[in-house]
Amino acid sequence: MKLQDLAQFNLPDMPGVYFFRKGGEILYVGKATSLVDRVKSYFVKDIFLSRGPRIVKMLEEADRIDFVQTDSVLEALILEANQIKSHQPIYNAREKDDKSYNFVTVTKEDFPKVLITRGSGTYGPFPHSAELKEGLKIIRKIFPYRDEKCKITSKGKPCFNAQIGLCPGPCAGSISKRDYRKSIRYIKLFFEAKKTDLIKTLEKEMKALAKAQKFEEAQMLKRKLFALDHIQDIAMIKADLAETFSGSFRIEAYDIAHISGTNVVGVMTVVEDGEVNKSQYRKFKIKLDKNNDTKNLKEVLSRRLGHSEWRFPNLIVVDGGKGQINVATKVVKEAGLEFVQVVSVVKNDKHKAREILGLEDKSLEKSVLIANSEAHRFAIGYHRKLRSKGFRL
């Protein structure tokens, strides 16, 4: 499929969900703030570098693009999750299989909680965790709900969220079981991407309340209807636009662990858009030099970069000083991946981060340190596991 082919699709500059298809089969589902801008981002010349070989292969197979326009990014986020769950497209495999992705769970109890859970849940998967969190903030302002911090006890003390209007207050006896479950039903309709049905339900209940002269309750539903028609999702738009123009920013960190050259292991950890992605972690048993950290690092990086089926990182983090950053930079250049930035975390005598060599964008400092810390933890854990088994490489 080529960029000029997009003209036939009449993609709007509006939020929505898009579908790459091959005949009647859905290959991939995605969501966008601007459908036209997001789909165009798949046809840039460096798509292999920014999205990886898997997406390139999908584009080669696709012969058609469909889309569904939505009124907001929040609705696009929810529709995307529903469509991934329903169709399980082959090129969304990471989203449907990865146990680190977020779901929304509605618990089964008298006053159900609404929670974000990992790996499974009532609704999902949601590939964009930051946007999901922002989306739940929006939904909670319209339909307050109970979370894990709302404790129902005999004391009847309102939780903090009840005090600021984000929980209807079952903890304080402020809402009946019937009315609370009605609110949960509204939330379920929204997460099932049934906004039209939700609006019809609210309008019907509002008219019934007005007819019964329960004007205050009718006015409350009217405010909810207004909020649904004017969803304010600026924070979600910013996050989505960042992804449109730069891809999931991927950081890979590497560390080596051994004792005097025995049981030498290397690891790779991954942080994407500021969050660890443990399903992408990798372990390496060192095959060559056993007691030279720079040579061991070179081996691990060379083996990793040989996996072109894995998405390449935007930034590589190594542990050490100039020796480590120099060898890593050389390996990256030899692999023809000059676009990948390499940085090194220098530690003090207490093994705490002292400085980061080569980091140009200081906003990435936190993510770099998270990735580095995860790599050290993962390497030590792997090394101890081998040692405990009495295993020698």
C-alpha positions as CSV (number, residue, x, y, z in Angstrom):
1,M,0.0,0.0,0.0
2,K,1.4,3.5,-0.9
3,L,0.8,7.0,0.5
4,Q,-1.0,8.1,-2.7
5,D,-3.5,5.3,-2.1
6,L,-4.8,7.2,1.0
7,A,-6.8,9.7,-1.1
8,Q,-9.4,7.1,-1.8
9,F,-10.1,6.6,1.9
10,N,-11.3,10.2,2.7
11,L,-9.8,10.1,6.2
12,P,-11.1,12.9,8.4
13,D,-9.1,15.1,10.7
14,M,-11.1,13.7,13.6
15,P,-10.7,11.1,16.4
16,G,-11.5,7.5,15.7
17,V,-10.4,3.9,15.1
18,Y,-8.8,2.6,11.9
19,F,-8.5,-0.9,10.5
20,F,-5.9,-2.2,8.2
21,R,-7.5,-5.1,6.2
22,K,-6.5,-7.7,3.7
23,G,-9.8,-8.6,2.0
24,G,-12.3,-9.4,4.7
25,E,-9.6,-10.0,7.4
26,I,-8.7,-7.3,9.9
27,L,-4.9,-7.2,10.2
28,Y,-4.5,-4.4,12.7
29,V,-6.7,-2.0,14.8
30,G,-5.5,1.4,16.0
31,K,-6.9,4.6,17.4
32,A,-6.1,8.2,16.7
33,T,-6.7,11.8,17.6
34,S,-6.6,12.6,13.9
35,L,-7.4,9.7,11.7
36,V,-5.7,11.3,8.6
37,D,-2.5,12.2,10.5
38,R,-2.2,8.9,12.3
39,V,-2.6,6.8,9.1
40,K,-0.2,9.0,7.2
41,S,2.4,8.3,9.9
42,Y,2.6,4.7,8.7
43,F,3.8,5.8,5.3
44,V,7.0,7.7,6.2
45,K,10.2,6.5,4.7
46,D,11.8,5.4,8.0
47,I,8.8,3.3,9.1
48,F,11.0,0.2,9.6
49,L,13.1,2.1,12.1
50,S,10.2,3.7,14.0
51,R,7.7,0.9,14.0
52,G,9.7,-2.2,13.3
53,P,9.6,-5.1,10.8
54,R,6.2,-6.4,12.1
55,I,4.3,-3.3,11.1
56,V,6.2,-3.1,7.8
57,K,5.1,-6.6,7.0
58,M,1.5,-5.7,7.9
59,L,1.6,-2.7,5.5
60,E,2.9,-5.0,2.7
61,E,-0.1,-7.3,3.2
62,A,-2.8,-4.7,3.7
63,D,-4.9,-3.7,0.7
64,R,-7.5,-1.6,2.4
65,I,-8.1,0.8,5.3
66,D,-11.5,1.3,7.1
67,F,-12.3,3.6,9.9
68,V,-14.9,4.6,12.5
69,Q,-15.0,8.2,13.5
70,T,-15.7,9.0,17.2
71,D,-16.7,12.2,19.1
72,S,-13.6,12.1,21.3
73,V,-10.2,10.5,21.8
74,L,-11.6,8.8,25.0
75,E,-14.3,7.0,22.9
76,A,-11.7,6.0,20.3
77,L,-9.5,4.5,23.1
78,I,-12.5,2.4,24.3
79,L,-13.6,1.4,20.9
80,E,-10.1,0.3,20.0
81,A,-9.9,-2.0,23.0
82,N,-13.3,-3.5,22.2
83,Q,-12.3,-4.1,18.6
84,I,-9.0,-5.7,19.5
85,K,-10.8,-8.0,21.9
86,S,-13.5,-8.8,19.4
87,H,-11.4,-9.4,16.3
88,Q,-8.0,-10.3,17.8
89,P,-6.1,-9.1,14.7
90,I,-2.8,-10.9,14.1
91,Y,-0.7,-7.7,14.1
92,N,-2.2,-6.6,17.4
93,A,-0.7,-9.8,18.9
94,R,1.4,-7.7,21.3
95,E,-1.8,-6.0,22.7
96,K,-3.9,-9.2,23.1
97,D,-1.1,-11.5,24.4
98,D,1.1,-9.2,26.5
99,K,0.3,-9.8,30.2
100,S,1.6,-6.3,31.1
101,Y,-1.2,-4.5,29.3
102,N,-3.9,-2.7,31.2
103,F,-7.5,-3.7,31.6
104,V,-10.4,-2.2,33.5
105,T,-12.1,-4.5,36.0
106,V,-15.5,-4.0,37.6
107,T,-15.5,-6.1,40.8
108,K,-18.3,-8.4,41.8
109,E,-19.6,-7.2,45.1
110,D,-22.5,-5.2,46.6
111,F,-20.8,-1.9,45.8
112,P,-18.4,-2.8,42.9
113,K,-15.1,-1.1,42.5
114,V,-13.7,0.1,39.2
115,L,-10.0,-0.8,39.0
116,I,-7.1,-0.8,36.5
117,T,-5.7,-4.4,36.4
118,R,-2.8,-6.0,34.5
119,G,-3.1,-9.0,32.2
120,S,-6.8,-9.5,32.3
121,G,-10.0,-7.8,33.3
122,T,-13.6,-6.9,32.4
123,Y,-12.7,-4.5,29.6
124,G,-9.6,-4.3,27.5
125,P,-6.8,-4.7,26.5
126,F,-5.8,-1.0,26.5
127,P,-2.4,-0.6,24.7
128,H,-2.1,3.0,25.8
129,S,-1.9,3.0,29.6
130,A,-1.2,6.7,30.2
131,E,-4.3,7.6,28.1
132,L,-6.4,5.0,30.0
133,K,-5.5,6.6,33.3
134,E,-6.5,10.0,31.9
135,G,-9.7,8.6,30.5
136,L,-10.7,7.1,33.8
137,K,-10.3,10.5,35.4
138,I,-12.7,12.0,32.9
139,I,-15.3,9.1,33.4
140,R,-15.0,9.4,37.1
141,K,-16.0,13.0,37.1
142,I,-19.1,12.1,35.2
143,F,-19.9,8.9,36.9
144,P,-18.2,8.7,40.4
145,Y,-17.2,5.2,41.5
146,R,-15.6,3.3,44.3
147,D,-11.9,2.3,44.1
148,E,-9.7,0.2,46.3
149,K,-9.3,3.2,48.7
150,C,-13.0,3.3,49.6
151,K,-13.4,1.1,52.6
152,I,-16.9,0.2,53.8
153,T,-16.8,-0.1,57.6
154,S,-19.3,0.2,60.5
155,K,-17.8,3.6,61.2
156,G,-19.4,5.1,58.1
157,K,-16.5,7.5,57.5
158,P,-16.3,9.0,53.9
159,C,-13.2,8.1,52.0
160,F,-11.0,10.9,50.5
161,N,-12.5,10.5,47.1
162,A,-16.0,10.8,48.5
163,Q,-15.0,14.1,50.1
164,I,-14.0,15.5,46.8
165,G,-16.9,14.1,44.7
166,L,-15.1,11.3,42.9
167,C,-16.8,8.5,44.9
168,P,-20.6,8.5,45.6
169,G,-19.9,7.5,49.2
170,P,-21.1,3.9,49.9
171,C,-18.4,4.1,52.6
172,A,-20.5,6.7,54.4
173,G,-23.9,5.3,53.5
174,S,-24.5,8.2,51.1
175,I,-25.9,6.0,48.3
176,S,-28.2,3.0,48.1
177,K,-27.0,-0.3,46.6
178,R,-29.7,0.2,43.8
179,D,-28.6,3.7,42.9
180,Y,-24.9,2.8,43.0
181,R,-25.4,-0.2,40.7
182,K,-27.3,2.0,38.3
183,S,-24.2,4.2,38.1
184,I,-22.0,1.2,37.5
185,R,-24.4,0.2,34.7
186,Y,-23.8,3.6,33.0
187,I,-20.0,3.0,33.3
188,K,-20.3,-0.5,31.7
189,L,-22.3,0.9,28.8
190,F,-19.5,3.5,28.2
191,F,-16.8,0.8,28.3
192,E,-18.8,-1.4,26.0
193,A,-18.6,1.5,23.4
194,K,-22.4,1.9,23.6
195,K,-22.5,5.7,24.1
196,T,-25.7,6.0,22.1
197,D,-27.5,3.5,24.3
198,L,-26.1,5.2,27.4
199,I,-27.4,8.6,26.2
200,K,-30.9,7.1,25.5
201,T,-31.0,5.5,28.9
202,L,-30.0,8.8,30.7
203,E,-32.6,10.8,28.6
204,K,-35.3,8.3,29.4
205,E,-34.5,8.4,33.2
206,M,-34.2,12.2,33.2
207,K,-37.7,12.6,31.7
208,A,-39.2,10.1,34.2
209,L,-37.6,12.0,37.1
210,A,-38.9,15.3,35.7
211,K,-42.4,13.8,35.3
212,A,-42.2,12.7,39.0
213,Q,-41.2,16.3,39.9
214,K,-37.7,15.1,41.1
215,F,-36.2,18.1,39.5
216,E,-32.9,18.0,41.3
217,E,-32.1,14.5,40.3
218,A,-33.3,15.2,36.7
219,Q,-30.9,18.2,36.6
220,M,-28.0,16.0,37.7
221,L,-28.6,13.6,34.8
222,K,-28.9,16.6,32.5
223,R,-25.4,17.6,33.6
224,K,-24.1,14.1,32.9
225,L,-25.6,14.2,29.4
226,F,-23.9,17.6,28.7
227,A,-20.6,16.2,30.0
228,L,-20.9,13.2,27.7
229,D,-21.5,15.5,24.7
230,H,-18.5,17.7,25.6
231,I,-15.8,15.4,26.8
232,Q,-12.7,17.3,27.7
233,D,-9.8,15.0,26.8
234,I,-6.9,17.5,26.2
235,A,-4.4,15.4,28.2
236,M,-5.3,12.3,26.1
237,I,-4.9,14.3,22.8
238,K,-1.4,15.4,23.8
239,A,-0.4,11.8,24.6
240,D,-1.9,10.6,21.3
241,L,-0.2,13.3,19.2
242,A,3.2,12.4,20.7
243,E,2.7,8.8,19.6
244,T,1.5,9.9,16.1
245,F,4.6,11.8,15.3
246,S,7.4,9.9,17.2
247,G,6.1,6.2,17.8
248,S,6.0,4.1,21.5
249,F,9.4,5.8,22.7
250,R,11.5,2.7,23.4
251,I,14.5,2.6,25.8
252,E,16.5,-0.6,26.2
253,A,18.9,-1.0,29.1
254,Y,21.7,-3.6,29.5
255,D,23.7,-5.0,32.4
256,I,26.2,-7.8,33.0
257,A,26.4,-9.9,36.2
258,H,29.1,-12.4,37.3
259,I,31.5,-13.3,40.1
260,S,35.1,-13.3,38.9
261,G,34.1,-14.4,35.5
262,T,31.8,-17.3,36.5
263,N,28.2,-17.6,35.6
264,V,28.4,-14.5,33.4
265,V,25.0,-13.3,32.3
266,G,23.6,-10.3,30.4
267,V,20.1,-8.9,30.4
268,M,18.0,-6.4,28.4
269,T,15.2,-4.5,30.0
270,V,12.7,-2.2,28.2
271,V,10.9,1.0,29.1
272,E,8.3,2.3,26.7
273,D,6.8,5.7,27.0
274,G,8.0,5.9,30.6
275,E,6.7,2.5,31.7
276,V,8.5,-0.8,32.1
277,N,7.5,-3.5,29.6
278,K,8.5,-6.8,31.4
279,S,7.3,-9.0,28.6
280,Q,10.1,-7.6,26.4
281,Y,12.9,-8.3,28.9
282,R,15.5,-10.7,27.6
283,K,18.3,-12.9,29.2
284,F,21.7,-13.8,27.6
285,K,24.2,-16.4,28.7
286,I,27.6,-15.1,27.8
287,K,29.4,-17.4,25.4
288,L,32.8,-15.7,24.8
289,D,35.0,-13.7,27.2
290,K,34.0,-14.5,30.8
291,N,35.8,-11.7,32.7
292,N,35.8,-8.6,30.5
293,D,32.7,-6.5,31.0
294,T,33.1,-4.4,27.8
295,K,33.6,-7.6,25.7
296,N,30.6,-9.2,27.4
297,L,28.5,-6.1,26.7
298,K,29.6,-6.2,23.1
299,E,28.5,-9.8,22.8
300,V,25.1,-9.1,24.3
301,L,24.4,-6.0,22.1
302,S,25.6,-7.8,19.0
303,R,23.3,-10.8,19.6
304,R,20.3,-8.5,20.4
305,L,20.8,-6.3,17.3
306,G,20.8,-9.5,15.3
307,H,17.1,-9.9,16.1
308,S,15.7,-7.6,13.4
309,E,12.2,-9.1,14.2
310,W,12.3,-7.2,17.5
311,R,11.5,-3.5,17.4
312,F,14.7,-1.5,17.5
313,P,15.1,1.0,20.4
314,N,15.2,4.8,20.2
315,L,17.8,4.8,23.0
316,I,20.2,2.3,24.6
317,V,21.3,2.6,28.2
318,V,24.5,0.8,29.4
319,D,25.9,0.6,32.9
320,G,29.4,2.0,33.3
321,G,31.6,4.8,32.0
322,K,33.3,5.8,28.7
323,G,34.5,2.3,27.9
324,Q,30.9,0.9,28.0
325,I,29.4,3.8,26.0
326,N,32.2,3.6,23.4
327,V,31.8,-0.1,22.8
328,A,28.0,0.2,22.7
329,T,28.2,3.1,20.2
330,K,30.5,1.1,18.0
331,V,28.2,-2.0,17.9
332,V,25.2,0.2,17.1
333,K,27.0,1.9,14.2
334,E,28.3,-1.4,12.8
335,A,24.7,-2.6,12.8
336,G,23.8,0.5,10.7
337,L,21.5,1.9,13.4
338,E,23.0,5.4,13.8
339,F,19.6,6.7,14.7
340,V,19.8,4.9,18.0
341,Q,21.2,7.1,20.8
342,V,23.5,5.5,23.4
343,V,23.9,6.7,26.9
344,S,25.8,5.4,30.0
345,V,24.9,5.6,33.7
346,V,27.9,6.2,35.8
347,K,27.7,5.0,39.4
348,N,29.3,6.3,42.6
349,D,31.1,4.0,45.2
350,K,27.7,3.1,46.6
351,H,26.4,2.0,43.2
352,K,24.1,5.0,43.0
353,A,23.7,6.9,39.7
354,R,26.1,9.8,39.7
355,E,25.7,11.1,36.1
356,I,24.4,10.1,32.7
357,L,26.9,10.3,29.8
358,G,25.6,11.3,26.4
359,L,22.0,12.1,27.3
360,E,20.8,15.1,25.2
361,D,17.1,15.2,26.2
362,K,17.0,15.7,30.0
363,S,13.3,15.0,30.1
364,L,14.2,11.3,29.5
365,E,16.4,11.2,32.6
366,K,13.8,9.5,34.8
367,S,13.1,6.8,32.2
368,V,16.8,6.2,31.7
369,L,17.3,5.6,35.4
370,I,14.3,3.4,35.7
371,A,15.6,1.2,32.8
372,N,19.1,1.1,34.3
373,S,17.8,0.1,37.7
374,E,15.6,-2.6,36.2
375,A,18.5,-4.0,34.3
376,H,20.7,-4.2,37.4
377,R,17.9,-5.9,39.4
378,F,17.1,-8.3,36.6
379,A,20.7,-9.2,36.0
380,I,21.4,-9.9,39.7
381,G,18.2,-12.0,40.0
382,Y,19.1,-14.1,36.9
383,H,22.7,-14.6,38.1
384,R,21.6,-15.6,41.6
385,K,19.1,-18.1,40.1
386,L,21.9,-19.8,38.1
387,R,24.2,-19.8,41.1
388,S,21.6,-21.3,43.4
389,K,21.3,-24.2,40.9
390,G,25.0,-24.7,41.0
391,F,25.0,-24.0,37.2
392,R,28.3,-23.0,35.5
393,L,28.3,-21.6,32.0
